[in-house]
Amino acid sequence: QVQLVESGGGLVQPGGSLRLSCALSGGIFSFYAMGWYRQAPGKKQRELVAAIGSGGGANYADSVKGRFTISRDSAKNTVYLQMNSLKPEDTAVYYCNARRIIIPVEADYWGQGTQVTVSS
């Protein structure tokens, strides 16, 4: 059973930086596209922040382009989200996602979430 364990959230001032990490266990890392989603206070839907395929190709939400960078380390089975120039509107619970891209398809896996608060 795939498990995702996140770390790295916290409180940061506007303009600051944080790096989130998500370690995958119980599965073959290269079989999964990895992503970060977030759910802001008072919002029901999670939004995609960034995603990265097994080959390293990445895509970003328009709101974070140029500020956030997603990367993956196959030796550590870990995906990272480097967040720079943080804004108060980046405040949210951030969730790691793993989506199997090799047949057979499985339901997505989710981490437990990590709180990011951007405030002075």
Buried (B, 14 or more C-beta within 10 A) or exposed (E): EBEBBBBBBEEBEEEBEBBBBBBBEEBEBEBBBBBBBBBBEEEEEBEBBBBBBBEEEBEBBEEBEEBBBBBBEEEEBBBBBBBBEBEEEBBBBBBBBBBBEEEEEBEBBBBEBBEBBBEE
